[in-house]
Amino acid sequence: MHTKHQLKISHAMFFLMFVGILSVSAEFPAQKTYKDYPEWKMLPDAVDFEDEEIERARQRLIEKGEAGHEGLLAIVRECEDPRMACRALGLLRASRGDKRKVVAELKEVLAARLPTAVGPEEWLMTDIAEAVTDMGDEDDMDALIPMLSHPVLRVRVIGAWCMGKRGGLQAKAALEEALTRDRHPRVQEEFGKAIAAIESRMAEKDAEEAPAP
């Protein structure tokens, strides 16, 4: 009898634990991943990339503006395949939505993924840098400064080119500092061009703002 009583207690405790686990699972549902967003289906493999139905869906997404930003940003931020992340980034750049929100998110992605970017991941980082340059403003270029110290030459060069295209005083100072420690001939050439581009743009701005004689 004593054994049967203990068995009943054990079964009751197991049942209560099971119910508790179900309650916790219901309260904290599984976290949504980038593959759970409908936008993921709009990034097919190359063999299906010309699918007309998918292309029409992409165009509708672009025309709707901010619709789809959350899913596309999740793909850029989390996807392990840089090719797919780059395709999502392309849709974000074409979208008619709020560019400031996109730029803020992309800067965070760049900061998180740049330090470990190697191989195909490098292309995603440079694509993000170009997107930030196209959609952002002068202050956003400061987020690209870590690219100047990246071990891969192409990343350093693209970072400098982007900063030269839209950077200001802080970007210029970072380029000049990087130029003193990086003696690679290509770096010397591209960093020098970026500095000259910033100086030229700043001179034009000063001329426009100067009072008329």
Phi and psi restraints in degrees (value plus and minus 20) as a CYANA .aco file:
   2 HIS   PHI     -80.5   -40.5
   2 HIS   PSI     -59.2   -19.2
   3 THR   PHI     -86.5   -46.5
   3 THR   PSI     -61.3   -21.3
   4 LYS   PHI     -83.8   -43.8
   4 LYS   PSI     -57.7   -17.7
   5 HIS   PHI     -85.1   -45.1
   5 HIS   PSI     -62.2   -22.2
   6 GLN   PHI     -84.5   -44.5
   6 GLN   PSI     -57.6   -17.6
   7 LEU   PHI     -84.7   -44.7
   7 LEU   PSI     -61.7   -21.7
   8 LYS   PHI     -82.4   -42.4
   8 LYS   PSI     -61.8   -21.8
   9 ILE   PHI     -83.0   -43.0
   9 ILE   PSI     -61.7   -21.7
  10 SER   PHI     -82.6   -42.6
  10 SER   PSI     -62.9   -22.9
  11 HIS   PHI     -84.2   -44.2
  11 HIS   PSI     -60.4   -20.4
  12 ALA   PHI     -84.7   -44.7
  12 ALA   PSI     -61.8   -21.8
  13 MET   PHI     -86.1   -46.1
  13 MET   PSI     -60.7   -20.7
  14 PHE   PHI     -82.1   -42.1
  14 PHE   PSI     -62.5   -22.5
  15 PHE   PHI     -82.7   -42.7
  15 PHE   PSI     -63.5   -23.5
  16 LEU   PHI     -84.0   -44.0
  16 LEU   PSI     -59.7   -19.7
  17 MET   PHI     -84.6   -44.6
  17 MET   PSI     -60.9   -20.9
  18 PHE   PHI     -83.2   -43.2
  18 PHE   PSI     -64.7   -24.7
  19 VAL   PHI     -83.0   -43.0
  19 VAL   PSI     -59.6   -19.6
  20 GLY   PHI     -82.9   -42.9
  20 GLY   PSI     -61.6   -21.6
  21 ILE   PHI     -83.3   -43.3
  21 ILE   PSI     -61.8   -21.8
  22 LEU   PHI     -82.9   -42.9
  22 LEU   PSI     -59.4   -19.4
  23 SER   PHI     -84.4   -44.4
  23 SER   PSI     -63.4   -23.4
  24 VAL   PHI     -84.4   -44.4
  24 VAL   PSI     -60.6   -20.6
  25 SER   PHI     -83.5   -43.5
  25 SER   PSI     -58.6   -18.6
  26 ALA   PHI     -89.7   -49.7
  26 ALA   PSI     -54.4   -14.4
  27 GLU   PHI     -94.8   -54.8
  27 GLU   PSI     -53.1   -13.1
  28 PHE   PHI    -142.1  -102.1
  28 PHE   PSI      63.0   103.0
  29 PRO   PHI     -85.8   -45.8
  29 PRO   PSI     141.1   181.1
  30 ALA   PHI     -77.3   -37.3
  30 ALA   PSI     117.6   157.6
  31 GLN   PHI     -86.8   -46.8
  31 GLN   PSI     117.7   157.7
  32 LYS   PHI     -91.6   -51.6
  32 LYS   PSI     115.7   155.7
  33 THR   PHI    -131.2   -91.2
  33 THR   PSI     152.1   192.1
  34 TYR   PHI     -81.7   -41.7
  34 TYR   PSI     -46.5    -6.5
  35 LYS   PHI     -94.9   -54.9
  35 LYS   PSI     -33.2     6.8
  36 ASP   PHI    -103.2   -63.2
  36 ASP   PSI     -31.2     8.8
  37 TYR   PHI    -104.7   -64.7
  37 TYR   PSI     123.3   163.3
  38 PRO   PHI     -83.4   -43.4
  38 PRO   PSI     -44.7    -4.7
  39 GLU   PHI     -82.8   -42.8
  39 GLU   PSI     -44.2    -4.2
  40 TRP   PHI     -79.8   -39.8
  40 TRP   PSI     -53.0   -13.0
  41 LYS   PHI     -94.0   -54.0
  41 LYS   PSI     -30.2     9.8
  42 MET   PHI    -112.4   -72.4
  42 MET   PSI     -13.3    26.7
  43 LEU   PHI    -139.5   -99.5
  43 LEU   PSI      48.3    88.3
  44 PRO   PHI     -92.5   -52.5
  44 PRO   PSI     148.0   188.0
  45 ASP   PHI     -86.8   -46.8
  45 ASP   PSI     142.8   182.8
  46 ALA   PHI     -74.6   -34.6
  46 ALA   PSI     -55.9   -15.9
  47 VAL   PHI     -84.9   -44.9
  47 VAL   PSI     -46.5    -6.5
  48 ASP   PHI    -126.7   -86.7
  48 ASP   PSI     -11.3    28.7
  49 PHE   PHI     -87.0   -47.0
  49 PHE   PSI     -39.8     0.2
  50 GLU   PHI    -116.7   -76.7
  50 GLU   PSI      -7.6    32.4
  51 ASP   PHI     -78.0   -38.0
  51 ASP   PSI     103.7   143.7
  52 GLU   PHI     -85.0   -45.0
  52 GLU   PSI     -58.0   -18.0
  53 GLU   PHI     -84.7   -44.7
  53 GLU   PSI     -62.0   -22.0
  54 ILE   PHI     -86.6   -46.6
  54 ILE   PSI     -59.9   -19.9
  55 GLU   PHI     -83.8   -43.8
  55 GLU   PSI     -60.6   -20.6
  56 ARG   PHI     -84.1   -44.1
  56 ARG   PSI     -59.1   -19.1
  57 ALA   PHI     -84.5   -44.5
  57 ALA   PSI     -59.0   -19.0
  58 ARG   PHI     -85.3   -45.3
  58 ARG   PSI     -61.8   -21.8
  59 GLN   PHI     -84.5   -44.5
  59 GLN   PSI     -59.2   -19.2
  60 ARG   PHI     -84.1   -44.1
  60 ARG   PSI     -58.8   -18.8
  61 LEU   PHI     -83.1   -43.1
  61 LEU   PSI     -63.0   -23.0
  62 ILE   PHI     -84.0   -44.0
  62 ILE   PSI     -63.8   -23.8
  63 GLU   PHI     -88.8   -48.8
  63 GLU   PSI     -45.2    -5.2
  64 LYS   PHI     -97.4   -57.4
  64 LYS   PSI     -25.8    14.2
  65 GLY   PHI      59.8    99.8
  65 GLY   PSI    -133.5   -93.5
  66 GLU   PHI     -95.6   -55.6
  66 GLU   PSI     -32.8     7.2
  67 ALA   PHI     -77.9   -37.9
  67 ALA   PSI     103.7   143.7
  68 GLY   PHI      76.4   116.4
  68 GLY   PSI     -28.8    11.2
  69 HIS   PHI     -78.0   -38.0
  69 HIS   PSI     -63.0   -23.0
  70 GLU   PHI     -80.0   -40.0
  70 GLU   PSI     -66.9   -26.9
  71 GLY   PHI     -87.1   -47.1
  71 GLY   PSI     -63.8   -23.8
  72 LEU   PHI     -84.0   -44.0
  72 LEU   PSI     -61.3   -21.3
  73 LEU   PHI     -85.2   -45.2
  73 LEU   PSI     -56.9   -16.9
  74 ALA   PHI     -82.4   -42.4
  74 ALA   PSI     -58.4   -18.4
  75 ILE   PHI     -86.0   -46.0
  75 ILE   PSI     -66.4   -26.4
  76 VAL   PHI     -82.1   -42.1
  76 VAL   PSI     -58.5   -18.5
  77 ARG   PHI     -96.2   -56.2
  77 ARG   PSI     -56.3   -16.3
  78 GLU   PHI    -135.4   -95.4
  78 GLU   PSI     -42.6    -2.6
  79 CYS   PHI     -84.0   -44.0
  79 CYS   PSI     112.3   152.3
  80 GLU   PHI     -96.8   -56.8
  80 GLU   PSI     -38.2     1.8
  81 ASP   PHI    -116.0   -76.0
  81 ASP   PSI      86.8   126.8
  82 PRO   PHI     -78.2   -38.2
  82 PRO   PSI     -50.1   -10.1
  83 ARG   PHI     -82.4   -42.4
  83 ARG   PSI     -65.7   -25.7
  84 MET   PHI     -88.2   -48.2
  84 MET   PSI     -58.2   -18.2
  85 ALA   PHI     -82.8   -42.8
  85 ALA   PSI     -58.4   -18.4
  86 CYS   PHI     -86.2   -46.2
  86 CYS   PSI     -55.3   -15.3
  87 ARG   PHI     -87.3   -47.3
  87 ARG   PSI     -60.7   -20.7
  88 ALA   PHI     -83.6   -43.6
  88 ALA   PSI     -59.2   -19.2
  89 LEU   PHI     -82.7   -42.7
  89 LEU   PSI     -58.2   -18.2
  90 GLY   PHI     -81.2   -41.2
  90 GLY   PSI     -60.2   -20.2
  91 LEU   PHI     -87.3   -47.3
  91 LEU   PSI     -57.8   -17.8
  92 LEU   PHI     -83.0   -43.0
  92 LEU   PSI     -60.6   -20.6
  93 ARG   PHI     -87.2   -47.2
  93 ARG   PSI     -51.4   -11.4
  94 ALA   PHI    -104.3   -64.3
  94 ALA   PSI     -37.4     2.6
  95 SER   PHI     -83.5   -43.5
  95 SER   PSI     132.0   172.0
  96 ARG   PHI    -117.3   -77.3
  96 ARG   PSI      -4.2    35.8
  97 GLY   PHI    -102.4   -62.4
  97 GLY   PSI    -184.3  -144.3
  98 ASP   PHI     -92.3   -52.3
  98 ASP   PSI      86.2   126.2
  99 LYS   PHI     -87.7   -47.7
  99 LYS   PSI     -51.6   -11.6
 100 ARG   PHI     -82.4   -42.4
 100 ARG   PSI     -61.0   -21.0
 101 LYS   PHI     -83.3   -43.3
 101 LYS   PSI     -62.3   -22.3
 102 VAL   PHI     -84.5   -44.5
 102 VAL   PSI     -65.6   -25.6
 103 VAL   PHI     -80.9   -40.9
 103 VAL   PSI     -63.8   -23.8
 104 ALA   PHI     -79.2   -39.2
 104 ALA   PSI     -62.7   -22.7
 105 GLU   PHI     -87.6   -47.6
 105 GLU   PSI     -62.7   -22.7
 106 LEU   PHI     -84.8   -44.8
 106 LEU   PSI     -55.1   -15.1
 107 LYS   PHI     -83.4   -43.4
 107 LYS   PSI     -57.6   -17.6
 108 GLU   PHI     -88.0   -48.0
 108 GLU   PSI     -60.1   -20.1
 109 VAL   PHI     -83.0   -43.0
 109 VAL   PSI     -63.2   -23.2
 110 LEU   PHI     -80.1   -40.1
 110 LEU   PSI     -65.4   -25.4
 111 ALA   PHI     -83.2   -43.2
 111 ALA   PSI     -56.7   -16.7
 112 ALA   PHI     -98.0   -58.0
 112 ALA   PSI     -57.4   -17.4
 113 ARG   PHI    -121.6   -81.6
 113 ARG   PSI     -38.0     2.0
 114 LEU   PHI     -81.6   -41.6
 114 LEU   PSI     -64.7   -24.7
 115 PRO   PHI     -77.3   -37.3
 115 PRO   PSI     -49.1    -9.1
 116 THR   PHI    -130.1   -90.1
 116 THR   PSI      -6.5    33.5
 117 ALA   PHI     -95.7   -55.7
 117 ALA   PSI      97.4   137.4
 118 VAL   PHI    -158.8  -118.8
 118 VAL   PSI     136.6   176.6
 119 GLY   PHI      42.0    82.0
 119 GLY   PSI    -155.6  -115.6
 120 PRO   PHI     -77.9   -37.9
 120 PRO   PSI     -46.3    -6.3
 121 GLU   PHI     -82.6   -42.6
 121 GLU   PSI     -48.3    -8.3
 122 GLU   PHI     -81.9   -41.9
 122 GLU   PSI     -57.7   -17.7
 123 TRP   PHI     -86.3   -46.3
 123 TRP   PSI     -57.9   -17.9
 124 LEU   PHI     -83.4   -43.4
 124 LEU   PSI     -62.0   -22.0
 125 MET   PHI     -83.2   -43.2
 125 MET   PSI     -61.5   -21.5
 126 THR   PHI     -91.2   -51.2
 126 THR   PSI     -54.1   -14.1
 127 ASP   PHI     -84.9   -44.9
 127 ASP   PSI     -60.4   -20.4
 128 ILE   PHI     -84.1   -44.1
 128 ILE   PSI     -62.3   -22.3
 129 ALA   PHI     -79.8   -39.8
 129 ALA   PSI     -62.6   -22.6
 130 GLU   PHI     -87.1   -47.1
 130 GLU   PSI     -56.4   -16.4
 131 ALA   PHI     -85.6   -45.6
 131 ALA   PSI     -63.1   -23.1
 132 VAL   PHI     -82.1   -42.1
 132 VAL   PSI     -58.8   -18.8
 133 THR   PHI     -85.3   -45.3
 133 THR   PSI     -65.2   -25.2
 134 ASP   PHI     -89.1   -49.1
 134 ASP   PSI     -58.5   -18.5
 135 MET   PHI    -118.5   -78.5
 135 MET   PSI     -36.5     3.5
 136 GLY   PHI    -116.7   -76.7
 136 GLY   PSI    -181.8  -141.8
 137 ASP   PHI    -152.9  -112.9
 137 ASP   PSI    -189.2  -149.2
 138 GLU   PHI     -77.4   -37.4
 138 GLU   PSI     -63.8   -23.8
 139 ASP   PHI     -84.3   -44.3
 139 ASP   PSI     -49.0    -9.0
 140 ASP   PHI     -89.7   -49.7
 140 ASP   PSI     -40.4    -0.4
 141 MET   PHI     -86.7   -46.7
 141 MET   PSI     -41.1    -1.1
 142 ASP   PHI     -83.8   -43.8
 142 ASP   PSI     -44.4    -4.4
 143 ALA   PHI     -89.3   -49.3
 143 ALA   PSI     -36.1     3.9
 144 LEU   PHI    -110.2   -70.2
 144 LEU   PSI     -27.2    12.8
 145 ILE   PHI     -75.1   -35.1
 145 ILE   PSI     -61.3   -21.3
 146 PRO   PHI     -79.1   -39.1
 146 PRO   PSI     -40.8    -0.8
 147 MET   PHI     -84.9   -44.9
 147 MET   PSI     -46.6    -6.6
 148 LEU   PHI     -88.1   -48.1
 148 LEU   PSI     -35.4     4.6
 149 SER   PHI    -129.4   -89.4
 149 SER   PSI     -13.6    26.4
 150 HIS   PHI     -87.6   -47.6
 150 HIS   PSI     122.5   162.5
 151 PRO   PHI     -85.6   -45.6
 151 PRO   PSI     -40.3    -0.3
 152 VAL   PHI    -110.5   -70.5
 152 VAL   PSI     105.9   145.9
 153 LEU   PHI     -76.9   -36.9
 153 LEU   PSI     -64.4   -24.4
 154 ARG   PHI     -80.0   -40.0
 154 ARG   PSI     -59.1   -19.1
 155 VAL   PHI     -84.6   -44.6
 155 VAL   PSI     -61.9   -21.9
 156 ARG   PHI     -84.3   -44.3
 156 ARG   PSI     -62.6   -22.6
 157 VAL   PHI     -87.0   -47.0
 157 VAL   PSI     -65.8   -25.8
 158 ILE   PHI     -84.6   -44.6
 158 ILE   PSI     -59.5   -19.5
 159 GLY   PHI     -79.3   -39.3
 159 GLY   PSI     -63.4   -23.4
 160 ALA   PHI     -85.8   -45.8
 160 ALA   PSI     -62.7   -22.7
 161 TRP   PHI     -80.0   -40.0
 161 TRP   PSI     -64.3   -24.3
 162 CYS   PHI     -83.4   -43.4
 162 CYS   PSI     -63.8   -23.8
 163 MET   PHI     -85.8   -45.8
 163 MET   PSI     -55.8   -15.8
 164 GLY   PHI     -86.9   -46.9
 164 GLY   PSI     -50.6   -10.6
 165 LYS   PHI     -91.9   -51.9
 165 LYS   PSI     -54.5   -14.5
 166 ARG   PHI    -159.5  -119.5
 166 ARG   PSI     -24.0    16.0
 167 GLY   PHI     -90.4   -50.4
 167 GLY   PSI     146.0   186.0
 168 GLY   PHI    -140.9  -100.9
 168 GLY   PSI    -167.4  -127.4
 169 LEU   PHI     -80.6   -40.6
 169 LEU   PSI     -64.7   -24.7
 170 GLN   PHI     -86.3   -46.3
 170 GLN   PSI     -59.5   -19.5
 171 ALA   PHI     -84.2   -44.2
 171 ALA   PSI     -61.4   -21.4
 172 LYS   PHI     -82.0   -42.0
 172 LYS   PSI     -64.2   -24.2
 173 ALA   PHI     -83.3   -43.3
 173 ALA   PSI     -59.8   -19.8
 174 ALA   PHI     -85.9   -45.9
 174 ALA   PSI     -59.9   -19.9
 175 LEU   PHI     -85.2   -45.2
 175 LEU   PSI     -62.4   -22.4
 176 GLU   PHI     -85.2   -45.2
 176 GLU   PSI     -59.3   -19.3
 177 GLU   PHI     -87.3   -47.3
 177 GLU   PSI     -62.8   -22.8
 178 ALA   PHI     -85.1   -45.1
 178 ALA   PSI     -52.9   -12.9
 179 LEU   PHI     -84.8   -44.8
 179 LEU   PSI     -49.5    -9.5
 180 THR   PHI     -95.7   -55.7
 180 THR   PSI     -41.9    -1.9
 181 ARG   PHI    -129.1   -89.1
 181 ARG   PSI     -34.2     5.8
 182 ASP   PHI    -129.8   -89.8
 182 ASP   PSI      88.7   128.7
 183 ARG   PHI    -116.9   -76.9
 183 ARG   PSI     -10.2    29.8
 184 HIS   PHI     -83.7   -43.7
 184 HIS   PSI     112.6   152.6
 185 PRO   PHI     -76.1   -36.1
 185 PRO   PSI     -61.1   -21.1
 186 ARG   PHI     -86.4   -46.4
 186 ARG   PSI     -59.0   -19.0
 187 VAL   PHI     -83.8   -43.8
 187 VAL   PSI     -65.7   -25.7
 188 GLN   PHI     -77.0   -37.0
 188 GLN   PSI     -61.1   -21.1
 189 GLU   PHI     -89.5   -49.5
 189 GLU   PSI     -71.1   -31.1
 190 GLU   PHI     -91.3   -51.3
 190 GLU   PSI     -59.0   -19.0
 191 PHE   PHI     -85.7   -45.7
 191 PHE   PSI     -59.2   -19.2
 192 GLY   PHI     -82.5   -42.5
 192 GLY   PSI     -61.4   -21.4
 193 LYS   PHI     -83.1   -43.1
 193 LYS   PSI     -60.8   -20.8
 194 ALA   PHI     -84.6   -44.6
 194 ALA   PSI     -63.2   -23.2
 195 ILE   PHI     -81.8   -41.8
 195 ILE   PSI     -64.4   -24.4
 196 ALA   PHI     -82.8   -42.8
 196 ALA   PSI     -57.9   -17.9
 197 ALA   PHI     -85.7   -45.7
 197 ALA   PSI     -61.1   -21.1
 198 ILE   PHI     -85.1   -45.1
 198 ILE   PSI     -64.4   -24.4
 199 GLU   PHI     -81.9   -41.9
 199 GLU   PSI     -60.9   -20.9
 200 SER   PHI     -84.6   -44.6
 200 SER   PSI     -63.6   -23.6
 201 ARG   PHI     -85.7   -45.7
 201 ARG   PSI     -60.3   -20.3
 202 MET   PHI     -85.7   -45.7
 202 MET   PSI     -57.1   -17.1
 203 ALA   PHI     -86.2   -46.2
 203 ALA   PSI     -60.5   -20.5
 204 GLU   PHI     -83.9   -43.9
 204 GLU   PSI     -60.5   -20.5
 205 LYS   PHI     -83.9   -43.9
 205 LYS   PSI     -62.6   -22.6
 206 ASP   PHI     -83.6   -43.6
 206 ASP   PSI     -59.0   -19.0
 207 ALA   PHI     -85.7   -45.7
 207 ALA   PSI     -58.6   -18.6
 208 GLU   PHI     -88.8   -48.8
 208 GLU   PSI     -53.2   -13.2
 209 GLU   PHI    -108.2   -68.2
 209 GLU   PSI     -31.3     8.7
 210 ALA   PHI     -87.9   -47.9
 210 ALA   PSI     120.0   160.0
 211 PRO   PHI     -84.8   -44.8
 211 PRO   PSI     124.5   164.5
 212 ALA   PHI     -86.7   -46.7
 212 ALA   PSI     121.4   161.4
